[in-house]
Amino acid sequence: MTGRTKTRAAGAAQAPVGSNRTWSRLVIVLLFLVLSIVFLIPMYWMIVSSFRPQGEIFSNFTNLAPTTVTLDNYIRLFQEQPYARWFFNSVTQSLGFAALTVALCTMAGYALAKYRFRGNNLIFFGVLVTQMIPFNLLIVSLFFIIIQLGLKETYWGAVVPLAASPIGLFFMRVYCMSVNDEMLDSARVDGANEYRIFWSIALPNLRPGLATMFILFALEYWNNLLWPLIVFLKKENFPLAVGLAGMVNQYRIQYDLLLAGSALATVPVIVLFFLLRRQFMEGASFSGTGVQ
C-alpha cells in the first residue's frame, strides 16, 4: 500500500469521528437554545404584560404580542406606591450587603488559606458546619440582637446579621489558595508588610472571584424576602421584594402594577451582570485547583 493510499484510508477512518463530534456539539447547542427559550419566555411575558391594560393580561395567553400598549401601569405604580423609595432601598441594601460580605469573606478566606497556625482547619470546618443550621432557627436570636443594638428599621439591621457567609468564606479560601506563594514571599523579602501584600498583590489577583461573589451576594439580597420583612415595619423602608409581596393580598391583587414593578426590578440585576460579566465568567470557571 502506497503512502497516498494510507493517507486516504486514515482520513476516511477519521471522518466519522469528526462527524460525531460535530453532531454532539450541534445537539448541545440546540439543547441550550431550548433551555434558554424556556427560561426567557416567562420573562418576556412579564415584560410584555406590564404594558397591557389589566383586562387584557389574562385574556389570551397564546398572544405574546400586546394589542394595546400603555404606560399607565408604570405611571400608577409610582403614584400609588412608594416604588422609587423601595427601589432605592433595594439598591442601597443589596450593594452594601454584597460589599460587606465580600470584604469579610475575602479577608477571612485569605487568612485561612495563606497563614498556617494551630486550629486553622478546625476553624474552617467549624464555620462550614454552621451552614447546615437552617436560617429559620436563627431568626429569633438575630431579631433580639438587632433590638438590643437599636438596629430595628435601619439598613445596618438588615445587612450586618447576614454578612458572615460560610459559603462565601469557603469560595474565597479556595480561590485565595490559587495565589502564587512565591509572589507573596518575594514581597516579604522586599520589605512589604502583610497589609501591603494583601492589598497590592493578593487582591488584584482575586478580582474575578470578588466580582463573582459580589454579583451572587447582591442577587441573594435583592431576592431576600424573609429577613427584611422582619426588620422593617414601615412601608417606606421596604425593599422591592417586600414591597411587591405586599401588593398581593387576600382582597385584591393588582397584577398590572405587580408586573410593572417586577419588570423594573430585573433591570439593576441585568446591568450589574453586564458590568461585571467578564470577571464573573472568569471567576465562575475557576475549578478550585488554580486552573481555569
C-alpha positions in Angstrom: 0.0 0.0 0.0 1.4 3.4 -1.0 1.8 6.4 1.2 -1.1 8.2 -0.6 -3.4 5.2 -0.1 -2.6 5.1 3.6 -3.3 8.8 3.9 -6.7 8.4 2.3 -7.5 5.4 4.4 -6.6 7.3 7.6 -8.7 10.3 6.5 -11.7 8.0 5.8 -11.3 6.4 9.2 -11.2 9.7 11.0 -14.2 11.3 9.1 -16.9 9.6 11.2 -15.1 10.7 14.4 -15.2 14.4 13.4 -18.8 14.0 12.1 -19.9 12.5 15.5 -18.1 15.4 17.3 -19.9 17.9 15.1 -23.3 16.3 15.8 -22.6 16.2 19.5 -21.8 19.9 19.5 -24.9 20.6 17.5 -27.1 18.7 19.9 -25.6 20.5 22.9 -26.1 23.9 21.2 -29.8 23.0 20.4 -30.3 21.8 24.0 -29.0 25.0 25.5 -31.1 27.0 22.9 -34.2 25.2 24.0 -33.4 25.8 27.7 -32.8 29.5 27.0 -36.1 29.8 25.3 -37.9 28.0 28.2 -36.3 30.4 30.8 -36.8 33.6 28.7 -40.5 33.1 27.8 -41.8 33.9 31.3 -39.6 37.0 31.5 -40.8 38.1 28.0 -44.4 37.5 29.0 -43.9 39.5 32.2 -42.4 42.5 30.3 -45.0 42.4 27.6 -47.9 42.1 30.0 -46.6 45.0 32.0 -47.6 47.2 29.1 -51.1 45.8 28.8 -54.2 47.0 30.5 -55.3 44.8 33.3 -58.3 43.5 31.4 -56.0 42.1 28.7 -53.3 40.4 30.8 -55.1 37.0 31.1 -57.4 37.3 28.1 -55.2 35.3 25.8 -52.0 33.5 26.9 -51.1 32.5 23.4 -50.9 36.0 22.1 -47.3 37.1 23.1 -47.6 40.5 21.4 -49.8 43.1 23.1 -52.6 44.6 21.1 -52.8 47.6 23.3 -49.6 49.2 24.7 -49.9 51.6 27.6 -47.6 53.1 30.2 -50.4 53.7 32.6 -49.3 50.7 34.7 -45.9 52.3 35.3 -47.4 55.7 36.0 -49.9 54.3 38.5 -47.2 52.2 40.1 -45.2 55.3 41.1 -48.3 57.3 42.0 -50.0 54.7 44.2 -47.0 53.0 45.8 -43.6 54.4 47.1 -41.9 52.4 44.4 -39.0 54.8 43.9 -38.2 54.5 47.7 -38.4 50.7 47.5 -36.1 50.7 44.5 -33.6 52.9 46.3 -33.7 50.8 49.5 -33.1 47.6 47.5 -30.1 49.1 45.6 -28.5 50.5 48.7 -29.0 47.5 50.8 -28.0 45.0 48.1 -24.8 46.8 47.3 -24.0 47.3 50.9 -24.6 43.7 51.8 -22.6 42.5 48.9 -19.6 44.8 49.6 -19.6 44.0 53.3 -19.9 40.2 52.8 -17.2 40.1 50.1 -14.9 42.1 52.3 -15.3 39.8 55.3 -15.1 36.6 53.3 -12.1 37.8 51.4 -10.1 38.7 54.4 -11.1 35.6 56.4 -10.5 33.3 53.4 -7.1 34.9 52.7 -6.0 34.4 56.3 -7.2 30.7 56.4 -5.6 30.0 53.0 -2.2 31.7 53.4 -1.3 31.6 57.1 -0.5 28.4 58.9 -1.5 28.3 62.6 -2.8 25.9 65.1 -6.5 25.2 64.6 -6.6 26.6 61.0 -8.5 23.7 59.6 -10.7 23.3 62.7 -11.8 26.9 62.4 -12.6 26.5 58.7 -14.6 23.3 59.2 -16.4 24.8 62.2 -17.5 27.7 60.1 -18.7 25.4 57.4 -20.7 23.4 59.9 -22.8 26.5 60.7 -24.0 26.4 57.1 -26.1 23.3 58.0 -28.1 25.3 60.6 -31.4 26.4 58.9 -31.7 30.2 58.9 -35.2 29.9 60.3 -33.7 28.7 63.6 -31.6 31.8 63.9 -34.3 34.4 63.2 -35.4 34.8 66.8 -31.9 35.2 68.1 -30.9 37.7 65.3 -34.1 39.6 65.9 -33.4 40.1 69.6 -29.8 41.1 68.8 -30.8 43.9 66.5 -33.4 45.0 69.0 -30.8 45.2 71.8 -28.4 47.1 69.4 -31.1 49.5 68.3 -30.8 48.4 64.6 -34.6 47.9 64.0 -35.8 49.8 61.0 -32.3 50.5 59.8 -30.2 49.4 56.9 -27.5 48.1 59.3 -30.0 45.8 60.9 -30.9 44.3 57.6 -27.4 43.9 56.3 -25.0 43.2 59.2 -26.6 40.0 60.6 -26.4 38.3 57.2 -22.9 39.4 56.2 -20.9 36.5 57.6 -21.4 33.8 54.9 -19.9 30.3 55.3 -20.3 29.6 51.6 -18.5 32.9 50.7 -15.7 32.0 53.1 -15.3 28.6 51.5 -15.3 30.0 48.0 -12.8 32.8 48.8 -10.5 30.4 50.8 -10.3 28.1 47.8 -9.7 31.0 45.4 -7.0 32.5 47.6 -5.1 29.2 47.6 -4.5 29.8 43.8 -2.5 32.9 44.5 1.2 32.1 44.0 3.1 31.9 47.3 6.3 32.8 45.6 5.0 36.3 44.8 4.0 36.8 48.4 7.4 35.6 49.6 9.2 37.9 47.2 7.2 40.9 48.5 8.1 39.9 52.1 11.8 39.8 51.1 11.5 43.2 49.6 10.2 44.5 52.9 6.5 44.8 52.3 4.3 44.2 55.3 1.3 41.9 55.3 -1.3 44.6 54.7 0.6 45.8 51.7 1.0 42.3 50.4 -2.8 41.7 50.7 -3.9 45.0 49.1 -1.3 45.3 46.4 -0.5 41.7 45.4 -3.2 39.3 46.5 -6.3 41.4 46.0 -5.7 42.2 42.3 -5.3 38.5 41.6 -8.6 37.8 43.3 -10.6 40.2 41.1 -12.6 37.6 39.2 -13.5 35.9 42.4 -14.5 39.2 44.0 -16.7 40.0 41.1 -18.4 36.6 41.1 -19.1 36.8 44.8 -20.3 40.4 44.6 -22.9 39.5 41.9 -24.1 36.4 43.7 -24.5 38.1 47.1 -26.1 41.2 45.6 -28.6 38.9 43.8 -29.2 37.0 47.0 -30.2 40.0 49.0 -32.1 41.5 46.1 -34.4 38.5 46.2 -34.4 38.2 50.0 -37.9 38.5 51.5 -38.0 36.9 54.9 -35.3 38.9 56.8 -36.2 42.4 55.5 -39.9 41.6 56.3 -38.9 41.1 59.9 -36.5 44.1 60.2 -38.8 46.7 58.6 -42.4 47.5 59.5 -42.7 50.9 57.9 -43.8 50.8 54.3 -41.3 53.4 53.1 -38.4 51.3 54.4 -39.3 48.2 52.5 -37.0 46.8 49.8 -38.6 45.8 46.5 -39.1 42.1 47.4 -41.2 43.1 50.5 -43.0 45.9 48.8 -44.0 43.8 45.8 -45.1 41.0 48.0 -47.2 43.4 50.0 -49.2 44.2 46.8 -50.5 40.7 46.9 -53.3 40.3 49.5 -56.4 38.3 50.0 -58.8 41.1 48.9 -57.2 42.3 45.7 -54.1 41.5 43.5 -53.1 44.3 41.3 -51.5 42.3 38.5 -50.9 45.2 36.3 -48.9 47.1 38.9 -47.2 43.9 40.1 -46.0 43.0 36.6 -44.7 46.6 36.0 -42.8 46.6 39.3 -41.4 43.1 38.7 -40.2 44.1 35.2 -38.4 47.2 36.6 -36.9 45.1 39.4 -34.9 43.0 36.8 -33.1 46.0 35.4 -30.4 46.5 38.1 -29.5 42.8 38.1 -29.0 42.7 34.4 -27.0 45.9 34.4 -24.8 44.6 37.2 -24.1 41.4 35.4 -23.2 43.2 32.1 -20.8 45.5 34.0 -19.0 42.6 35.7 -19.7 39.8 33.2 -16.0 39.3 32.1 -14.8 38.9 35.7 -17.9 36.9 36.6 -17.2 34.3 33.8 -13.6 34.1 34.8 -14.5 33.5 38.5 -17.3 31.1 37.7 -14.9 29.0 35.6 -12.5 28.6 38.4 -12.0 24.9 39.2 -10.5 25.2 42.7 -7.1 24.0 41.6 -5.7 27.2 40.2 -6.7 26.2 36.6 -9.5 27.9 34.7 
